Amino acid sequence: MRRTVLAIVVVAGLIWATPLSVPAHEIPADVTVQVIVKPDGDRLHVLVRVPLRAMRDMQFPLRGPGYLELGMADEHLRNAAVLWIANEIDLFEADRRLVEYELVAARASIPSDKSFGGYDDALSHILGPRLPESTNLHWQNALLDIVLTYPINSAQSRFSIHPKLQRLATRVLTVLRFVPEQGGVRVFQYVGNPGAVRLDPSWYQAALTFTTSGFFHILDGVDHLLFLLCLVIPFRKFRALVPIITAFTVGHSITLIASAFGVAPNNLWFPPLVEMLIAVSIVYMALENIVGPKLQRRWVIAFGFGLVHGFGFSFALRESLQFAGSHLMASLLSFNLGVEVGQLVALAILVPALELLFRFGVKEKVGTIILSALVAHTGWHWMTARANVLLQYQVEWPPLGAFIAIAVRWIVLMAILAAGAWVLARLYRSLNR
């Protein structure tokens, strides 16, 4: 009996003395990842900070109520760094993938540490002294900081990164900083997997990226396509469509570029207002098709609503402009070019389809009314739903100084719009002659 009791006591003591390990846990809902990339000589340094709770199915030594056993955690932290971070990041020098890397260091950090605000502070922190072994750091609050180095040919090369870290959580926000050798910092911020990010793109790389983005944006935008359909239903001849589509193009180009340079309001209520006005434009054009459109004023209306749609395009462009590098204007023009190509593709499909429908399906007048009524019905539902969203925002007037600055910007914009309208009017008269 005494031997049995003694054995139980010994086993219990061993269990108590042995550090615990992290049990399997569910995927986190939301995590923030910080990445700093800096070329230096013949090495590319990559610093990464990830919450430790995002490292699922990893066994970390614990003590007490879940504190990291820091004296025994180094090897486990390095394994987690390789499995969850290093193996999930693809880096490229020009078009050559960097395969070889060295895991220089992997450290646990407290959640209040602010060293990742800059490259030098972050590097000094990771390569500096470890946390004392007596630190009571719960594993779910800990941060994993690592340093990776990749051999490169030149620090002047153009680098790209494809950080496939989206499996760390349901929603992964990444803040990426690129520190070129010549100085300065370029900051990127995105959610999920953005694909390959060119850290310092050339102008033609930026142009290609944004042309593709504009092309697919117009084809994915159902509201913009319905507006185009309303424009061309009654006017399907090239001569009639030229001033209408030109007016719409000039209108959305003006506000797209103006918004990128900060002329548009930056208030929270402005995007819902624009989305509602886009729906209004669809309803109006559809109803005008039913009543009976006139070519003389259709291009003017297309120009006005083009201004509204341009702000809508700018919202889609706003988050991706960070990938333009130093080529802002080239990226804006390329995005606009992609939108125009997408519009031409849509028109190349819509116009022949309408011709076939009105020739072999229904009479033109009846078909115009039916199609326009269906579009108006859809636009009406969008308009009411977006109006309800807009009503949830409270419009606040800015201070006097800010109001004057906004007014000046809008006066300049109105002058540009007036010049654009004058050019379109001259173009329309030339076409008529």
N, C-alpha and C positions, 0 to 999 in steps of 0.2 A: 504493500500500500504506500509506504514511504517513497519507494522508488518511482511509483506512478506519479505521485504528487511532485516529486523533484523533477521528473521529466517534463511535466506540464509547465512548471515554473521556468525551466530552462528554455523551452520552446517559446513561451510567452515573452521572455526577455529578449530572445533573438529577434522575434517579430517586432518588438518595440524598438530595438536598436537599429534594425535594418531600415534604410530610407525607403519611403513609399515611392511609387511611380505614378505618372499621370494616367488616369483612366481614359478610355476612348471618350470623345466628346463630340457634340454636334457641330456642324458647320456654322461659323459665326454669321450673323446677319449683316454686319457692316464693319469693315476695317479700313484703315488708311495706311498706305505704304509710301515711304519716302525713298527716293533714289537720287543719288548724285553721281554724275559721270564726268570725269576729267582726264583728258589726254596729257601726258607728261613725259617728254622724251620718247623712249621706246616702249612705254607702258601706258595702258589705259586702265585707270583706277575707277572702280565701281563700288560705291558705298550704298548699302541698303539697310533700311530699318523696317521691321515687320513685327506686329504684335505676336507674342509667343502663342497666344490662344488660337491663332490661325493654323498652327502646325498640328494637324490632326494625326492620330495614330502614332505619335512619337512618345517614347518613354523618357521622362525627365525625373531625376532623383528628387524626392521631396522629403520634407520633415514637418512635423507638427501638423497644423491645420491646412497644409498645402503650400508651404514656403519652399522655394527652390533651395536645394542643397548645393550652394554655389561652389564648394570645394570639389564636388564630384560631377559637375554639370558640363565641363568643357567639351568632352568628347560627344556628348549628346547634342549639345548646341551646334557643333560642327556638322554632325550628321544631318540635323534638321536644316542647316544652311545649305548643304549640298542638295538634299532631296527636294526641298520646297522652294528654294530661291535660285541657286546657281544653275541647276538643270533646267529651270524654266525661263531663263533669260538668254535670248540669242542676240549677239552683238556682231556688227559688220563694219569692216574697214573698207570703204568704197562698196564693192559687191562681194568681197571676200568675207565669209563667216569666220569669226574668231572662235576656234574650237578649244585651244589650250587655255587654261586659266589656273590661278593659284589662289586658294582660300587663305589669305594672310592672317585673318583674325575673325573670331566670332565671340561676341560678348553679350551678356545679359545687362540690360539697363533698366533703371527705374522709370515709371511713366512720366514723371515730371521733368526728365532731362530735356534740355533745349539745345543740345549741341548740333542737331541736324539743321540748324538755320543757315549754316555755311559749310563749305568743303573743309577748310582748315580746322574749324572747331570740331567737326564730326570725325575727321581723321585722327586728331589728337585724342579725342575721347575714346575711340575704339582701340587705338594702340597704346593708350595710357594704362594706369593701374586698374586692376579689376575691382569690382565691388568687394568689400570685406565679406568673409564667409559668414559672419554673424548677421548680415543684413536680412531682415525679415521681408522678403519680396515674394508675394504670392505669385504663383506661376501664371495665373490668368491676367495679372496686371503687368507682367514683365514684357520688355521689348527685346527683340533679338537684333543686334547690330552686327553687320559683317563687312569685311573689305575683300574685294576680289580684284586681281590684277590680270590683265591680258597682254601678251607681247604684241606690239604693232610695228609697222614699218616707219610711220612718221606721225607726229602729233598734229601735223597740218592736214592730214587726210580728212575726208568727209565720213562721219560715222553715223550708223543707224542702230537702233535698238528695238527689239521686239520682246517686250516683257509680258510673258504669258502667265501672269499671276492671278488671273481672274478666279481660279479655283480655290483661292485662299478663303473666300467668303461669298455670301450671296451677292453682296455689292462691295466691290473693291475700288476705292478712290486712290489713285496714284498721283503723287506730286513728284515730278521729275525735273531735276535741275542739271543743265549741261553747262560746264565751265570750260570754254575754249582756252587754248594756250595763250592767245593774244589778249585775254582778259574779258571781263563782263560775265554775266550769267543769263542764260535763257531758260525760262521756266515753262513747263508744260503741266497741265492738269487734266485728267480724264478719268472716266469711269469704265471699268471692264477692260476688254482687250482692244486697243486701238489699231492693232496691226503693226507693221513696221513703221517706226517713227524716225524720220530723218532729222538728226539733231542740228545739222547746219546745211540745209538743202541749197542746191544751186537754183538759179532762176527757172531753168527749164524743168527741173524736177518739181519745183513748187507749182509751175504752170500746169504740168501734166496732172498732178494730184488734184488741183482745184478744178480743172476742166472736167475731169472724171466725176468729181463730187457734184458739180453743178448739173451735169447731164443726168445723173441718177436721181438727183433731188427733184427735178421737174417731173421725171417719169414716176416717181413715188408719191408726188403731191396730188392727191385726187382732187382737192379743191381747185388747184391751179389748172388741172386738165379740164375740169368741168367749165371753168371760166373760158378757156380756149374754145371748148365746144360751143358755148353760147356765142362767142365772137364769130365763128365761121358757119354756123347753121344757115343763116340767111344769105351770106356772101361767100360763095365758094369759087369764084373766079379769081385768077391771079391779080388782075388789075384792081379789083375791089379789095382784096386782102392786103395788098402791099401797104397802103397808108394805115390800115387798122393795126396790123401786126407791128409795123414800125413804131407807131405811137405807143403801143403797149410796151415794146422793148425799150424805147427811150425813157418812158416813165419809170419802169422798175429799175433801170440802170442808174438813174439819177438818185433815187432814194437808197438803193443798195450801197452805192459808193458813199453817199452822204452819211448814212448810218454807220458805216465802218470808220469814218473819221469823227464820230462823236456828235453829229448834228442832231440826231434823233434823241428824244427823251429817254432817260435811263431809269424811269420809274417802273415799279412793279406792275402798274395797271396798264402800261402801254402795250405789251405783247397781247394780252387778252383783247384790248380794244382793236388792234390790227386784225387779229383772227376773226373777230366779229364783223369788221368792215369787209374782209374778204368774202365772208358768207353773204353780206349785204350786196356786194358786187355781183355775185352769182345770181341772187334772186332778182335784182334789178335787170340784168341783161336778159335773163330768161323771160321776165314779164314783157320787156320791150320787144323781144322776138315774137311774142304772142300778139301784141298790139300792132306791131308793124314798124320795123326799124328803118332808119334813114341813114344812108351812107355818109351824108354831109356832117352829121353829128356823131356817128359811131366812132370815128377815130378820136374825137375829142374826149368822149366818155372812156374809150380804151386807154387814152393817155392818163386821165385822172385816176382810174382804177389801177393802172400800172404803177402809179406812185404808191398805192396801198400795198400791192403785191410785192413791191420791192422791199418794203419793210419786213414783210413775211420772209422773203429770201434771206434778208440780213440776219434774222434770228437763227436760221439754220447755219449760216456762215460764221456766226459769232464765236461758237465754241471751237471751230476748226481753224480759225485764223492764227492760233498759236503755233500751228504747224507750217506757217508761211516763212518762218525764218526772217530774214531782212528784206524779203521781196513782197511787201504788202500790196503795192499797186498791181504788180504782175499777177498776184494771186487773185485779187479782186476782179481784174479784167478776165482772167482765165475762168473763174467761177461763172462770170456773166456769159462768157463764150459757151461754156458747157450748158448753161440754161437755154441759150439760143439754139444750140444744136438739138437739145432735147425737145424744144418747141417745134423745130422743123420736122423732126422725126414724128412727133405727135400729129402735126398737120398733114404730113405725108400719108398717115394712116386714116385720119378723120375725114379729110376731104373726099378721097375716093369712096370710102365707106358710105358717106352721106349721099354721094352721087348714085351709087348702086341702090341704096335704100329708096331714094325718091324716084328712081327710074323703074325699078322692078317691084318695090314693096308697096308704098303708099304715095299718095299725091304729095307734092312738095308742101303745100299750105297745111294740109292735115298733119303731115309728118313733123313739120316745124312746130306746130302747136303741141303735139303729143310729147315730143322730145323736150321742148322747153318747159312744159308743165311738170314733167318728171324731174327735170333739173331744179326747177323752182321749189318743188316739194322737198327735195333733199336739202337744198340750200336754206330753206326756211327752218328746218329742224336744226341744222347747224347754227343758224343765226340765233335762235332762241336759246339753245344750249350754251353757246358762247356768251350771250348776253347775261345769262345767269351767273356764269363764272366772273364776268367783268363786274357785276354788282357786288361781289364779295370784297372788292378792293375799295379802299377809301382814297379818293383823290385829294392830295394835299398840295397846296400851292407853295412853291419854293420861296425863300427869302428874296427881298427886293433885288439885291445884287445878282443873285443867281437867276432871277426872273429876267433881268435886263440882258444878261449874257445869253440866255436861251432865246430871247426875243431877237437879238442881233443875229444869232445863227439862223433863225427861221426867216428873217428878212433876206439874208443872203441866199438861203435855199429858195425862197419865193422868186428872187431875181433870176436864179438859175432855171427855175421851172418856167418862168415867163419867156426866157430866151429859148428854151427847148420847144415851147408851144409855138413861138414865132417861126422857128426853123421847120417845124412840122407843117405849119400853115403854108409856108412857101413851097414845101415839097408837094403838098396836096394840090396847090394851084398849078404847079409844073406838070403833075401827072394829068390833071384835067385838060391842060392845053395840049 
